[in-house]
Amino acid sequence: MRLTYLDILEQCFHDKWKGYDKKEVDTFLHLVAEDFKELNEELKQLHRQVEQQEQTLRKLEAKDGKNKAADLDPEALRAKARQVIELARREADEHLAEVDRELTQIKREVEALRREKRQLMQAAGSNGAAYSTASQNKHEPARNVS
């Protein structure tokens, strides 16, 4: 049996020869009953707060559960994986195109440098031959032509 503060207040004790002072017992029971009433009200308030918190928690779990369920859905995971793969392919294609452009530019530059080298070698060769002929003519003694 659960006691209420009214049970405590209304409790009657029978008089006995050489028993407790009825007035003191009644005063004490009133104090206990008031404390009991306050504690009971506080307990009810705490129960209401717990229930509110549990409701909030259930709502959050339900919301989170929906998100988790959507995240764990195999079809949703496959779709997400396809998106990631497609993005990776696009980025790889972009990088590959950039590398191809750079390679083409480098090949052009190398070819231009080769042409320039050939031209310089040819110019050096023809200038060298002319220089060589001129220097040979300077060092040869003059011939008498008669």
C-alpha positions in Angstrom: 0.0 0.0 0.0 1.3 3.4 -0.9 0.8 6.2 1.6 -0.3 9.7 0.7 0.1 12.7 2.9 -3.6 12.5 3.7 -3.1 9.0 5.0 -0.4 10.3 7.3 -2.5 13.2 8.5 -5.6 11.2 9.1 -3.9 8.3 10.9 -5.5 7.8 14.3 -3.8 6.1 17.2 -5.7 4.6 20.1 -5.1 5.8 23.6 -3.3 3.4 25.9 -2.3 3.8 29.4 1.2 5.1 29.5 1.4 5.7 25.7 2.8 8.6 23.7 1.5 12.1 24.1 -1.2 12.4 21.5 -0.5 16.1 20.8 3.2 15.5 20.1 2.4 12.5 17.8 -0.2 14.6 15.9 2.3 17.5 15.5 5.0 15.2 14.2 2.6 13.5 11.8 1.6 16.9 10.4 5.3 17.7 9.8 5.9 14.4 8.2 2.8 14.7 6.1 3.8 18.2 4.8 7.3 16.9 3.9 5.8 13.9 2.3 3.4 16.1 0.3 6.3 18.4 -1.0 8.4 15.4 -1.9 5.5 13.8 -3.7 4.9 17.0 -5.7 8.6 17.3 -6.5 8.6 13.6 -7.7 5.6 14.3 -9.9 7.3 17.3 -11.4 10.5 15.3 -12.0 8.4 12.5 -13.7 6.9 15.1 -16.0 10.3 16.5 -16.9 11.6 13.0 -17.6 8.6 12.3 -19.8 9.2 15.5 -21.7 12.9 14.6 -22.2 12.0 11.1 -23.3 9.5 12.5 -25.8 12.2 14.8 -27.2 14.6 11.9 -27.3 12.1 9.7 -29.2 11.5 12.5 -31.7 15.3 13.0 -32.2 15.9 9.3 -32.5 13.0 8.9 -35.0 14.4 11.8 -37.0 18.0 10.4 -36.7 16.7 6.9 -37.4 15.1 8.1 -40.7 18.4 9.6 -41.7 20.3 6.5 -40.7 17.9 4.3 -42.5 18.2 6.5 -45.6 22.0 6.4 -45.3 22.0 2.6 -44.9 19.5 1.9 -47.7 21.5 -0.2 -50.2 20.0 1.6 -53.2 20.9 5.0 -51.7 24.4 3.8 -51.0 24.8 2.6 -54.6 23.5 5.9 -55.9 26.0 7.7 -53.7 28.8 5.5 -54.8 27.9 6.1 -58.5 28.0 9.9 -57.8 31.4 9.6 -56.2 32.8 7.5 -59.0 31.4 9.8 -61.7 32.9 12.8 -59.9 36.2 11.1 -59.7 36.1 10.2 -63.4 35.3 13.8 -64.3 38.2 15.1 -62.2 40.5 12.5 -63.7 39.5 13.4 -67.2 40.1 17.1 -66.5 43.5 16.3 -65.1 44.3 14.1 -68.1 43.2 16.8 -70.5 45.4 19.3 -68.7 48.4 17.0 -68.8 47.8 16.4 -72.5 47.7 20.2 -73.2 51.0 20.6 -71.2 52.6 17.7 -73.1 51.6 19.1 -76.4 53.0 22.5 -75.4 56.3 20.9 -74.3 56.6 19.0 -77.5 56.1 22.2 -79.5 58.8 23.9 -77.4 61.2 21.0 -77.9 60.6 21.0 -81.7 61.2 24.8 -81.8 64.4 24.4 -79.9 65.6 21.6 -82.2 64.8 23.8 -85.3 66.7 26.6 -83.6 69.6 24.3 -82.9 69.8 23.1 -86.5 69.7 26.7 -87.7 72.4 27.7 -85.4 74.5 24.7 -86.4 74.0 25.4 -90.0 74.8 29.1 -89.4 77.9 28.1 -87.4 78.9 25.6 -90.1 78.6 28.1 -92.9 80.3 30.9 -90.9 82.9 28.4 -89.8 83.7 27.4 -93.3 83.8 31.0 -94.4 86.0 31.8 -91.5 88.2 28.9 -92.2 88.6 29.9 -95.8 89.4 33.4 -94.9 91.9 32.4 -92.3 93.6 30.0 -94.7 93.9 32.8 -97.3 95.6 35.1 -94.7 98.2 32.5 -93.8 99.1 31.4 -97.4 101.9 33.3 -99.0 100.9 35.4 -102.0 101.4 33.8 -105.3 102.8 35.5 -108.3 100.5 35.2 -111.1 102.3 36.1 -114.3 
